[in-house]
Amino acid sequence: MSKSFVSVVFAAVLFTACADQPDPLDPFQRSADVVEAEPSPIVTVSAAGTELFFWPYTSAAIDGPESDPINLVFPNRDPREIRESLLSLDGNRTAFGMPNAAPFNCIWKDAVGGAQVTFTRETGWSGSVIQLECGDYAPMRFHIRMFSAGTSTIANVHFEVIVPGTNQHEVLSWELAEQLIKVDFVRSGLVSSITQTQQINPAPTFRTINPLIYNSLPASLRALIGGPGIANDGRASVITLARAPEAEHMVAKREFVITFNQIIPKPFCATGPFDYLLVQGPVNVEQTVTVTPSGNYMSHYRATGTLDLTPVNPLTRQPVGETYSARVKDIYRSLITDHVTLTSELQLQALMPPSAPFSGSLHASLHVGPGGSDVTTVEVRCN
């Protein structure tokens, strides 16, 4: 997961990453980002008789910095068709040289993941309306975010590992995940061709694996992924499907718990650069995915919890203050029909009790939908 604007603030508030700190002397801060102009660069990809014009990255905010590289293009196919194609597969990839062991024998399912956006001239700003994972939320998974590009789909897929004691994932490889996707579409029997675009984003690497995470990986995994720079050939695989399976009516529900146990910088309302917290406690996650008989796709998840926060000295890791609490909530919705695509995420956090001198609250939202309603907002209030 990338670190910019709304997602960084939320990741930090769920006490897993460090965001830019607001001015502690300003008791109320608010910012909003509503953007109409297209980002740069815009690349052109011609495939299967269609031309696509898009920004070759994802971002966690409208007009935000680059997060992940676009590395998949599905001409003339809707994200729902890509989803159905992957969900129809088993986890046996041994015929393609992959071991019958995790994570390579994984099965695709709908994923819980933070919302991201990209830009196409066909749709303007577009949200990650469908997300899938191969593997489980923890410890490792392949994760794909799909974006509508008119009648086509563009996507990013990556291989990632959970950061222990948090809800954050660290990307380990773009290329390994792209290879697995190509293997899976060959296995599906639906492909008419797989080609590559010209170079559309940086090569030979894009971003770097956190050294603390990279050095903790098994040597065999480090040898497989390379690094610590994340290998990227700068090209997207163009996967053209001769046909796609019909979406099946379904309702799928899942629940799981994320257990926090990590020391991080105080995410907002900090009094200085050495304001660190030990964050502990459970966050409950509930997800429901529905495909209607007419093929409409709807996904909704909610993450809620009350966490214990203990001020600590980041050098000695010893407590320097009394434990207090934070209430956190994340609500994510996405919808795709033949006529409408919508993605929204709302994060609410409050440091408790409200009367305490260290307390504050944060409200962050991302909304990408029809009618020029694309907006990113962040509000911070500090006592």
C-alpha positions as a LaTeX table, in Angstrom:
\begin{tabular}{lrrr}
\hline
Residue & $x$ (\AA) & $y$ (\AA) & $z$ (\AA) \\
\hline
Met1 & 0.00 & 0.00 & 0.00 \\
Ser2 & 1.31 & 3.37 & $-0.90$ \\
Lys3 & 1.83 & 6.31 & 1.39 \\
Ser4 & 0.23 & 9.59 & 0.29 \\
Phe5 & $-2.41$ & 12.00 & 1.54 \\
Val6 & $-5.56$ & 10.19 & 2.73 \\
Ser7 & $-4.09$ & 6.70 & 2.85 \\
Val8 & $-0.97$ & 7.86 & 4.67 \\
Val9 & $-3.00$ & 9.70 & 7.24 \\
Phe10 & $-5.27$ & 6.71 & 7.71 \\
Ala11 & $-2.38$ & 4.28 & 7.85 \\
Ala12 & $-0.77$ & 6.44 & 10.49 \\
Val13 & $-3.96$ & 6.81 & 12.47 \\
Leu14 & $-4.29$ & 3.06 & 12.46 \\
Phe15 & $-0.76$ & 3.35 & 13.80 \\
Thr16 & 1.22 & 1.67 & 11.10 \\
Ala17 & 2.98 & 4.44 & 9.19 \\
Cys18 & 4.27 & 7.97 & 9.57 \\
Ala19 & 2.55 & 10.89 & 7.85 \\
Asp20 & 3.47 & 14.56 & 7.58 \\
Gln21 & 2.68 & 16.05 & 10.96 \\
Pro22 & 0.23 & 18.97 & 11.28 \\
Asp23 & 1.30 & 22.10 & 13.10 \\
Pro24 & 0.66 & 21.36 & 16.82 \\
Leu25 & $-0.13$ & 25.04 & 17.39 \\
Asp26 & $-3.02$ & 24.99 & 14.92 \\
Pro27 & $-6.07$ & 23.52 & 16.73 \\
Phe28 & $-8.09$ & 22.96 & 13.55 \\
Gln29 & $-6.84$ & 22.10 & 10.11 \\
Arg30 & $-8.81$ & 21.27 & 7.00 \\
Ser31 & $-7.80$ & 20.58 & 3.43 \\
Ala32 & $-9.66$ & 19.46 & 0.37 \\
Asp33 & $-8.46$ & 18.50 & $-3.08$ \\
Val34 & $-10.84$ & 18.71 & $-6.03$ \\
Val35 & $-8.99$ & 18.43 & $-9.32$ \\
Glu36 & $-10.20$ & 18.62 & $-12.90$ \\
Ala37 & $-6.92$ & 18.73 & $-14.86$ \\
Glu38 & $-5.30$ & 15.49 & $-15.98$ \\
Pro39 & $-2.01$ & 14.36 & $-14.42$ \\
Ser40 & 1.23 & 13.96 & $-16.37$ \\
Pro41 & 2.43 & 11.96 & $-18.18$ \\
Ile42 & $-0.43$ & 10.43 & $-20.16$ \\
Val43 & 0.66 & 7.36 & $-22.18$ \\
Thr44 & $-1.01$ & 5.79 & $-25.20$ \\
Val45 & $-1.51$ & 2.05 & $-25.57$ \\
Ser46 & $-2.98$ & 0.53 & $-28.73$ \\
Ala47 & $-4.29$ & $-3.03$ & $-28.47$ \\
Ala48 & $-7.09$ & $-5.19$ & $-29.84$ \\
Gly49 & $-8.38$ & $-2.42$ & $-32.06$ \\
Thr50 & $-8.68$ & 0.16 & $-29.28$ \\
Glu51 & $-6.54$ & 3.05 & $-28.03$ \\
Leu52 & $-6.22$ & 3.82 & $-24.32$ \\
Phe53 & $-4.85$ & 7.06 & $-22.88$ \\
Phe54 & $-3.97$ & 6.88 & $-19.18$ \\
Trp55 & $-1.66$ & 7.95 & $-16.36$ \\
Pro56 & 0.63 & 4.93 & $-15.82$ \\
Tyr57 & 0.43 & 4.97 & $-12.02$ \\
Thr58 & $-2.00$ & 4.66 & $-9.14$ \\
Ser59 & $-2.27$ & 7.09 & $-6.24$ \\
Ala60 & $-3.94$ & 7.16 & $-2.84$ \\
Ala61 & $-5.36$ & 10.63 & $-3.57$ \\
Ile62 & $-6.75$ & 12.57 & $-6.48$ \\
Asp63 & $-3.79$ & 14.40 & $-8.03$ \\
Gly64 & $-1.55$ & 12.74 & $-5.42$ \\
Pro65 & 1.98 & 11.39 & $-5.96$ \\
Glu66 & 2.65 & 8.11 & $-7.75$ \\
Ser67 & 2.04 & 4.98 & $-5.69$ \\
Asp68 & 2.08 & 1.80 & $-7.83$ \\
Pro69 & 2.90 & 1.37 & $-11.54$ \\
Ile70 & 0.17 & 0.29 & $-13.93$ \\
Asn71 & 1.43 & $-3.10$ & $-15.14$ \\
Leu72 & $-1.69$ & $-4.74$ & $-16.64$ \\
Val73 & $-4.00$ & $-3.75$ & $-19.50$ \\
Phe74 & $-7.13$ & $-5.69$ & $-20.49$ \\
Pro75 & $-8.50$ & $-4.19$ & $-23.73$ \\
Asn76 & $-12.25$ & $-4.30$ & $-24.29$ \\
Arg77 & $-12.91$ & $-6.03$ & $-20.96$ \\
Asp78 & $-14.76$ & $-4.81$ & $-17.89$ \\
Pro79 & $-13.22$ & $-5.27$ & $-14.37$ \\
Arg80 & $-16.10$ & $-7.61$ & $-13.57$ \\
Glu81 & $-15.03$ & $-9.93$ & $-16.39$ \\
Ile82 & $-11.43$ & $-9.94$ & $-15.16$ \\
Arg83 & $-12.62$ & $-10.75$ & $-11.64$ \\
Glu84 & $-14.81$ & $-13.63$ & $-12.80$ \\
Ser85 & $-11.98$ & $-15.05$ & $-14.92$ \\
Leu86 & $-9.60$ & $-15.18$ & $-11.95$ \\
Leu87 & $-12.14$ & $-16.44$ & $-9.39$ \\
Ser88 & $-12.92$ & $-19.43$ & $-11.61$ \\
Leu89 & $-9.37$ & $-20.85$ & $-11.22$ \\
Asp90 & $-7.91$ & $-23.34$ & $-8.76$ \\
Gly91 & $-4.46$ & $-22.93$ & $-7.19$ \\
Asn92 & $-2.57$ & $-25.61$ & $-9.13$ \\
Arg93 & 0.26 & $-23.90$ & $-11.05$ \\
Thr94 & 2.71 & $-26.80$ & $-10.99$ \\
Ala95 & 2.53 & $-27.23$ & $-14.79$ \\
Phe96 & 4.13 & $-23.78$ & $-15.04$ \\
Gly97 & 6.99 & $-24.54$ & $-12.67$ \\
Met98 & 5.46 & $-23.07$ & $-9.53$ \\
Pro99 & 5.56 & $-25.17$ & $-6.35$ \\
Asn100 & 2.46 & $-26.61$ & $-4.73$ \\
Ala101 & 3.11 & $-24.45$ & $-1.67$ \\
Ala102 & 2.10 & $-21.06$ & $-0.35$ \\
Pro103 & 1.99 & $-18.44$ & $-1.71$ \\
Phe104 & 2.16 & $-20.03$ & $-5.19$ \\
Asn105 & $-0.83$ & $-22.37$ & $-4.77$ \\
Cys106 & $-3.15$ & $-19.56$ & $-3.72$ \\
Ile107 & $-6.72$ & $-19.04$ & $-4.95$ \\
Trp108 & $-8.13$ & $-15.64$ & $-5.92$ \\
Lys109 & $-10.86$ & $-13.98$ & $-3.85$ \\
Asp110 & $-12.17$ & $-10.48$ & $-3.16$ \\
Ala111 & $-9.69$ & $-8.41$ & $-1.15$ \\
Val112 & $-9.74$ & $-5.86$ & 1.63 \\
Gly113 & $-7.41$ & $-3.01$ & 0.68 \\
Gly114 & $-7.20$ & 0.75 & 0.76 \\
Ala115 & $-8.81$ & 2.70 & $-2.08$ \\
Gln116 & $-6.57$ & 4.09 & $-4.81$ \\
Val117 & $-7.19$ & 6.08 & $-7.97$ \\
Thr118 & $-5.77$ & 6.52 & $-11.44$ \\
Phe119 & $-6.67$ & 8.65 & $-14.46$ \\
Thr120 & $-7.79$ & 7.78 & $-17.97$ \\
Arg121 & $-9.05$ & 10.12 & $-20.66$ \\
Glu122 & $-11.97$ & 7.75 & $-21.17$ \\
Thr123 & $-13.26$ & 8.08 & $-17.59$ \\
Gly124 & $-11.30$ & 10.87 & $-15.86$ \\
Trp125 & $-10.33$ & 9.89 & $-12.32$ \\
Ser126 & $-11.21$ & 6.26 & $-11.65$ \\
Gly127 & $-11.19$ & 4.37 & $-8.34$ \\
Ser128 & $-10.01$ & 0.83 & $-7.58$ \\
Val129 & $-13.50$ & $-0.50$ & $-8.00$ \\
Ile130 & $-12.51$ & $-4.19$ & $-7.77$ \\
Gln131 & $-9.66$ & $-5.59$ & $-5.66$ \\
Leu132 & $-8.66$ & $-9.25$ & $-5.48$ \\
Glu133 & $-6.09$ & $-11.16$ & $-3.45$ \\
Cys134 & $-4.41$ & $-14.49$ & $-4.04$ \\
Gly135 & $-3.47$ & $-15.70$ & $-0.59$ \\
Asp136 & $-4.67$ & $-14.22$ & 2.68 \\
Tyr137 & $-4.53$ & $-10.71$ & 4.14 \\
Ala138 & $-1.58$ & $-11.96$ & 6.21 \\
Pro139 & 1.21 & $-12.88$ & 6.00 \\
Met140 & 1.73 & $-12.73$ & 2.19 \\
Arg141 & $-0.50$ & $-12.25$ & $-0.80$ \\
Phe142 & $-0.70$ & $-11.25$ & $-4.43$ \\
His143 & $-2.96$ & $-8.19$ & $-4.66$ \\
Ile144 & $-4.57$ & $-6.63$ & $-7.75$ \\
Arg145 & $-6.43$ & $-3.32$ & $-8.00$ \\
Met146 & $-8.55$ & $-2.83$ & $-11.15$ \\
Phe147 & $-9.68$ & 0.46 & $-12.67$ \\
Ser148 & $-12.30$ & 1.07 & $-15.33$ \\
Ala149 & $-10.95$ & 2.66 & $-18.52$ \\
Gly150 & $-14.19$ & 3.03 & $-20.44$ \\
Thr151 & $-14.83$ & $-0.33$ & $-22.06$ \\
Ser152 & $-11.38$ & $-1.60$ & $-20.96$ \\
Thr153 & $-9.54$ & $-2.23$ & $-17.69$ \\
Ile154 & $-6.13$ & $-1.17$ & $-16.44$ \\
Ala155 & $-4.63$ & $-2.53$ & $-13.22$ \\
Asn156 & $-1.71$ & $-2.87$ & $-10.87$ \\
Val157 & $-0.77$ & $-6.22$ & $-9.36$ \\
His158 & 1.91 & $-6.76$ & $-6.73$ \\
Phe159 & 3.27 & $-9.31$ & $-4.28$ \\
Glu160 & 3.34 & $-8.05$ & $-0.68$ \\
Val161 & 3.91 & $-9.00$ & 2.94 \\
Ile162 & 2.12 & $-7.76$ & 6.06 \\
Val163 & 4.13 & $-5.49$ & 8.36 \\
Pro164 & 3.95 & $-7.33$ & 11.71 \\
Gly165 & 1.60 & $-5.80$ & 14.26 \\
Thr166 & $-0.05$ & $-3.46$ & 11.71 \\
Asn167 & $-2.59$ & $-3.30$ & 8.90 \\
Gln168 & 0.05 & $-2.21$ & 6.37 \\
His169 & 1.58 & $-4.28$ & 3.57 \\
Glu170 & 5.04 & $-3.80$ & 2.10 \\
Val171 & 5.31 & $-4.42$ & $-1.64$ \\
Leu172 & 8.02 & $-6.96$ & $-2.44$ \\
Ser173 & 7.64 & $-7.41$ & $-6.21$ \\
Trp174 & 5.76 & $-6.07$ & $-9.21$ \\
Glu175 & 7.25 & $-8.55$ & $-11.67$ \\
Leu176 & 6.56 & $-11.77$ & $-9.75$ \\
Ala177 & 2.89 & $-10.82$ & $-9.42$ \\
Glu178 & 2.66 & $-9.89$ & $-13.10$ \\
Gln179 & 4.10 & $-13.28$ & $-14.06$ \\
Leu180 & 1.58 & $-15.09$ & $-11.86$ \\
Ile181 & $-1.31$ & $-13.20$ & $-13.46$ \\
Lys182 & $-0.10$ & $-14.13$ & $-16.94$ \\
Val183 & 0.20 & $-17.79$ & $-15.92$ \\
Asp184 & $-3.32$ & $-17.70$ & $-14.53$ \\
Phe185 & $-4.85$ & $-16.27$ & $-17.69$ \\
Val186 & $-3.06$ & $-18.86$ & $-19.79$ \\
Arg187 & $-4.49$ & $-21.51$ & $-17.42$ \\
Ser188 & $-7.95$ & $-20.03$ & $-17.85$ \\
Gly189 & $-8.08$ & $-20.86$ & $-21.57$ \\
Leu190 & $-9.68$ & $-17.46$ & $-22.20$ \\
Val191 & $-6.66$ & $-15.67$ & $-23.71$ \\
Ser192 & $-6.25$ & $-14.82$ & $-27.38$ \\
Ser193 & $-2.91$ & $-13.02$ & $-26.89$ \\
Ile194 & $-0.49$ & $-11.64$ & $-24.30$ \\
Thr195 & 1.84 & $-8.85$ & $-25.40$ \\
Gln196 & 3.65 & $-5.95$ & $-23.76$ \\
Thr197 & 3.40 & $-2.19$ & $-24.06$ \\
Gln198 & 6.32 & 0.09 & $-24.70$ \\
Gln199 & 8.01 & 1.41 & $-21.54$ \\
Ile200 & 5.40 & 3.48 & $-19.71$ \\
Asn201 & 6.88 & 3.86 & $-16.21$ \\
Pro202 & 10.35 & 3.68 & $-14.57$ \\
Ala203 & 12.78 & 0.80 & $-15.07$ \\
Pro204 & 14.71 & $-1.20$ & $-13.91$ \\
Thr205 & 13.21 & $-0.51$ & $-10.47$ \\
Phe206 & 10.35 & 1.48 & $-8.98$ \\
Arg207 & 10.34 & 2.18 & $-5.24$ \\
Thr208 & 12.38 & 0.36 & $-2.59$ \\
Ile209 & 11.53 & $-2.25$ & 0.01 \\
Asn210 & 11.88 & $-0.97$ & 3.58 \\
Pro211 & 15.30 & $-2.26$ & 4.76 \\
Leu212 & 13.86 & $-3.54$ & 8.06 \\
Ile213 & 11.34 & $-5.65$ & 6.14 \\
Tyr214 & 13.77 & $-6.71$ & 3.40 \\
Asn215 & 16.47 & $-7.87$ & 5.83 \\
Ser216 & 13.95 & $-9.96$ & 7.78 \\
Leu217 & 12.90 & $-11.97$ & 4.70 \\
Pro218 & 14.22 & $-15.51$ & 4.17 \\
Ala219 & 17.27 & $-15.63$ & 1.90 \\
Ser220 & 15.37 & $-17.79$ & $-0.61$ \\
Leu221 & 12.66 & $-15.14$ & $-0.94$ \\
Arg222 & 15.20 & $-12.33$ & $-1.32$ \\
Ala223 & 16.84 & $-14.32$ & $-4.09$ \\
Leu224 & 13.47 & $-14.72$ & $-5.84$ \\
Ile225 & 12.41 & $-11.08$ & $-5.74$ \\
Gly226 & 15.79 & $-9.33$ & $-5.94$ \\
Gly227 & 15.99 & $-5.99$ & $-4.21$ \\
Pro228 & 15.94 & $-3.96$ & $-2.13$ \\
Gly229 & 14.92 & $-1.90$ & $-5.17$ \\
Ile230 & 11.61 & $-3.31$ & $-6.45$ \\
Ala231 & 12.26 & $-4.64$ & $-9.95$ \\
Asn232 & 10.09 & $-3.07$ & $-12.65$ \\
Asp233 & 10.58 & $-3.46$ & $-16.41$ \\
Gly234 & 8.47 & $-0.37$ & $-17.00$ \\
Arg235 & 6.08 & $-2.21$ & $-19.34$ \\
Ala236 & 2.53 & $-3.40$ & $-18.84$ \\
Ser237 & 1.32 & $-6.80$ & $-19.96$ \\
Val238 & $-1.56$ & $-6.49$ & $-22.42$ \\
Ile239 & $-3.85$ & $-9.49$ & $-21.89$ \\
Thr240 & $-6.49$ & $-9.84$ & $-24.61$ \\
Leu241 & $-9.31$ & $-12.24$ & $-23.81$ \\
Ala242 & $-11.18$ & $-14.05$ & $-26.57$ \\
Arg243 & $-14.08$ & $-14.50$ & $-24.16$ \\
Ala244 & $-14.92$ & $-14.11$ & $-20.50$ \\
Pro245 & $-17.20$ & $-16.10$ & $-18.18$ \\
Glu246 & $-20.56$ & $-14.70$ & $-17.18$ \\
Ala247 & $-20.72$ & $-13.21$ & $-13.69$ \\
Glu248 & $-22.58$ & $-15.42$ & $-11.24$ \\
His249 & $-25.04$ & $-14.06$ & $-8.69$ \\
Met250 & $-23.45$ & $-14.34$ & $-5.25$ \\
Val251 & $-23.14$ & $-12.84$ & $-1.78$ \\
Ala252 & $-19.84$ & $-13.44$ & 0.05 \\
Lys253 & $-19.11$ & $-12.35$ & 3.61 \\
Arg254 & $-15.93$ & $-12.54$ & 5.64 \\
Glu255 & $-14.73$ & $-11.33$ & 9.03 \\
Phe256 & $-11.26$ & $-11.22$ & 10.54 \\
Val257 & $-9.28$ & $-9.35$ & 13.20 \\
Ile258 & $-6.13$ & $-7.26$ & 12.76 \\
Thr259 & $-4.10$ & $-7.24$ & 15.98 \\
Phe260 & $-1.95$ & $-4.14$ & 16.44 \\
Asn261 & 1.28 & $-4.25$ & 18.42 \\
Gln262 & 3.79 & $-1.73$ & 17.10 \\
Ile263 & 5.67 & 1.46 & 18.03 \\
Ile264 & 5.05 & 4.31 & 15.58 \\
Pro265 & 5.24 & 8.13 & 15.47 \\
Lys266 & 2.10 & 9.79 & 16.78 \\
Pro267 & 0.12 & 10.11 & 13.54 \\
Phe268 & $-1.52$ & 13.50 & 14.12 \\
Cys269 & $-1.66$ & 16.18 & 16.83 \\
Ala270 & 2.00 & 15.43 & 17.63 \\
Thr271 & 3.97 & 17.82 & 19.84 \\
Gly272 & 7.30 & 17.07 & 18.16 \\
Pro273 & 9.36 & 14.56 & 16.12 \\
Phe274 & 9.97 & 12.29 & 19.12 \\
Asp275 & 6.29 & 11.88 & 19.98 \\
Tyr276 & 6.01 & 8.05 & 19.63 \\
Leu277 & 3.32 & 5.59 & 20.68 \\
Leu278 & 3.10 & 1.87 & 21.38 \\
Val279 & $-0.20$ & 0.91 & 19.75 \\
Gln280 & $-1.96$ & $-2.28$ & 20.82 \\
Gly281 & $-5.36$ & $-3.87$ & 20.35 \\
Pro282 & $-7.74$ & $-5.48$ & 17.87 \\
Val283 & $-9.48$ & $-3.96$ & 14.86 \\
Asn284 & $-12.44$ & $-5.96$ & 13.54 \\
Val285 & $-12.92$ & $-6.14$ & 9.77 \\
Glu286 & $-16.18$ & $-7.14$ & 8.06 \\
Gln287 & $-16.56$ & $-7.37$ & 4.28 \\
Thr288 & $-19.56$ & $-8.13$ & 2.07 \\
Val289 & $-19.35$ & $-8.56$ & $-1.71$ \\
Thr290 & $-22.53$ & $-8.88$ & $-3.78$ \\
Val291 & $-23.02$ & $-9.65$ & $-7.45$ \\
Thr292 & $-26.66$ & $-9.18$ & $-8.45$ \\
Pro293 & $-28.51$ & $-11.35$ & $-11.00$ \\
Ser294 & $-28.11$ & $-8.52$ & $-13.53$ \\
Gly295 & $-24.31$ & $-8.47$ & $-12.99$ \\
Asn296 & $-23.96$ & $-5.38$ & $-10.81$ \\
Tyr297 & $-20.96$ & $-5.61$ & $-8.42$ \\
Met298 & $-20.97$ & $-4.08$ & $-4.93$ \\
Ser299 & $-18.28$ & $-4.33$ & $-2.26$ \\
His300 & $-18.41$ & $-2.95$ & 1.27 \\
Tyr301 & $-16.10$ & $-3.33$ & 4.20 \\
Arg302 & $-15.93$ & $-1.79$ & 7.65 \\
Ala303 & $-12.97$ & $-1.81$ & 10.05 \\
Thr304 & $-13.62$ & $-0.67$ & 13.63 \\
Gly305 & $-11.76$ & $-0.85$ & 16.90 \\
Thr306 & $-10.54$ & 0.80 & 20.09 \\
Leu307 & $-6.77$ & 0.77 & 20.51 \\
Asp308 & $-4.51$ & 1.36 & 23.52 \\
Leu309 & $-1.85$ & 4.04 & 23.02 \\
Thr310 & 1.14 & 4.30 & 25.32 \\
Pro311 & 3.65 & 7.16 & 24.88 \\
Val312 & 7.17 & 5.72 & 24.62 \\
Asn313 & 10.74 & 6.86 & 24.18 \\
Pro314 & 11.60 & 5.70 & 20.63 \\
Leu315 & 15.25 & 5.10 & 21.61 \\
Thr316 & 14.66 & 3.01 & 24.73 \\
Arg317 & 11.13 & 1.81 & 23.85 \\
Gln318 & 10.16 & 2.50 & 27.49 \\
Pro319 & 6.86 & 4.16 & 28.51 \\
Val320 & 7.00 & 7.90 & 29.21 \\
Gly321 & 3.29 & 8.52 & 29.88 \\
Glu322 & $-0.05$ & 7.00 & 30.79 \\
Thr323 & $-1.91$ & 4.78 & 28.33 \\
Tyr324 & $-4.94$ & 6.31 & 26.60 \\
Ser325 & $-7.24$ & 5.20 & 23.76 \\
Ala326 & $-8.08$ & 5.79 & 20.13 \\
Arg327 & $-11.30$ & 4.89 & 18.35 \\
Val328 & $-10.84$ & 4.12 & 14.67 \\
Lys329 & $-13.23$ & 3.42 & 11.83 \\
Asp330 & $-12.72$ & 2.82 & 8.11 \\
Ile331 & $-15.66$ & 2.42 & 5.71 \\
Tyr332 & $-15.04$ & 1.43 & 2.08 \\
Arg333 & $-17.62$ & 1.05 & $-0.71$ \\
Ser334 & $-17.34$ & 0.32 & $-4.40$ \\
Leu335 & $-19.92$ & $-0.21$ & $-7.12$ \\
Ile336 & $-19.74$ & $-1.06$ & $-10.80$ \\
Thr337 & $-22.65$ & $-1.48$ & $-13.20$ \\
Asp338 & $-22.96$ & $-1.13$ & $-16.95$ \\
His339 & $-23.42$ & 2.62 & $-16.47$ \\
Val340 & $-21.88$ & 3.67 & $-13.13$ \\
Thr341 & $-18.53$ & 3.19 & $-11.37$ \\
Leu342 & $-18.07$ & 4.45 & $-7.82$ \\
Thr343 & $-15.35$ & 4.13 & $-5.16$ \\
Ser344 & $-15.37$ & 5.80 & $-1.75$ \\
Glu345 & $-13.50$ & 5.49 & 1.52 \\
Leu346 & $-14.13$ & 7.29 & 4.81 \\
Gln347 & $-11.80$ & 7.22 & 7.81 \\
Leu348 & $-12.70$ & 8.54 & 11.24 \\
Gln349 & $-10.33$ & 8.56 & 14.22 \\
Ala350 & $-10.47$ & 10.10 & 17.68 \\
Leu351 & $-7.94$ & 10.20 & 20.52 \\
Met352 & $-9.73$ & 9.67 & 23.84 \\
Pro353 & $-10.85$ & 11.11 & 26.16 \\
Pro354 & $-11.83$ & 14.25 & 24.24 \\
Ser355 & $-11.03$ & 16.52 & 27.22 \\
Ala356 & $-7.40$ & 15.41 & 27.49 \\
Pro357 & $-4.63$ & 17.80 & 26.35 \\
Phe358 & $-3.23$ & 15.16 & 23.97 \\
Ser359 & $-6.56$ & 14.42 & 22.27 \\
Gly360 & $-7.72$ & 15.23 & 18.76 \\
Ser361 & $-9.64$ & 13.83 & 15.82 \\
Leu362 & $-9.21$ & 13.21 & 12.13 \\
His363 & $-11.72$ & 12.84 & 9.29 \\
Ala364 & $-10.43$ & 11.76 & 5.88 \\
Ser365 & $-12.34$ & 10.81 & 2.76 \\
Leu366 & $-11.82$ & 9.83 & $-0.85$ \\
His367 & $-14.74$ & 9.76 & $-3.29$ \\
Val368 & $-14.52$ & 8.98 & $-7.01$ \\
Gly369 & $-17.77$ & 8.77 & $-8.93$ \\
Pro370 & $-19.94$ & 10.13 & $-11.70$ \\
Gly371 & $-20.94$ & 13.73 & $-12.24$ \\
Gly372 & $-17.66$ & 15.41 & $-11.35$ \\
Ser373 & $-17.92$ & 14.37 & $-7.71$ \\
Asp374 & $-14.25$ & 13.38 & $-7.35$ \\
Val375 & $-12.85$ & 14.73 & $-4.09$ \\
Thr376 & $-10.22$ & 14.07 & $-1.42$ \\
Thr377 & $-10.60$ & 15.73 & 1.99 \\
Val378 & $-8.74$ & 15.70 & 5.29 \\
Glu379 & $-9.77$ & 17.43 & 8.53 \\
Val380 & $-7.62$ & 17.42 & 11.69 \\
Arg381 & $-8.68$ & 18.93 & 15.03 \\
Cys382 & $-6.21$ & 19.12 & 17.93 \\
Asn383 & $-6.90$ & 20.18 & 21.53 \\
\hline
\end{tabular}
